[in-house]
Amino acid sequence: MCSCWLVLAFCCLGQLCADQSLKPQLAASQLATNNPTLTTVALEKPFCMFDSSLSPNKSYIIYLYAMKESASAISSLVTDNSSKPLDSTFQQTSGGQLGPYKAALFKVPNCASPPKLADVGDVNKVSDVLKQYLFRVGDDGTCLYDPNFLGVCNPPLAPDTTYRFKYVLLDTTEGIMKGQTLWSDPIKTRRVKLPLKIDTWPGRRSGDMIVITSILSVLVFLLLAGFLASVSSAVMGSDNSSAKTRCMSQTIQQSEPRPQLSSE
């Protein structure tokens, strides 16, 4: 059933690519459930978006920039005056508050030869297929605190915060930008729920949770009842054993012949 949904989602993804909307899109819910999360956002990679900008015998990579929606529109540029992509980091932009930061880089997705949809049904291959189609922003929780880390840092996003994202095509031969998408629509990470605000009413729980809770409650009751029955049986057995011992002792005493007094 899962593989069928994934196949449909990939078909929808192909239609979006054909339309060339030229802006990063949230991953389809069939591909990435619970998206966005508190600190991550799963995006579709830019399949077919830059085909018209690619030239043979040249090398290209994709940069992904992220910034908070509250950042100034003036600071939303991702290149300098010579069309070279900016190398602003998460720390330098205060997590995207002051402007865009480089969150990722990867190879240009091959629109002509995408991953095989038949591999989606293979449990051992589905993870690799999804990695080729999707990118998760905010998925690296260690790069900020690793002094030896030299790559592009993709640290967790802030909860309950709205972000925008942009893809940039870089010609690595000349070191300049050859294409870019529009900024994505606003995408907001989830809000942390306070414990007091979490709804624990059974009507809010799923049917599976209610069934599991009921089964566990019955098992606990049966275990407790069995324990009490075993204790009661042991106590009653001990009382019966004591009574039988006393009865046998009295019987033995009564059956013993009394000594007769000899007459002189």
Secondary structure, 3 states (H helix, E strand, C coil): CHHHHHHHHHHHHHHHHHHCCCCCCECCCCCCCCCCCCCCEEEECCCCCCHHHCCCCCCEEEEEEEEECCCCHHHHCCECCCCCECCCCCCCCCCCCCCCEEEEEEECCCCCCCCCHHHHHCCCCHHHHHHHHEEEECCCCCHHHCCCCCCCCCCCCCCCCEEEEEEEEEECCCCEEEEECCCCCCEECCCCCCHHHCCCCHHHCCHHHHHHHHHHHHHHHHHHHHHHHHHHHHHHHHHHHHHHHHHHHHHHHHHCCCCCCCCC
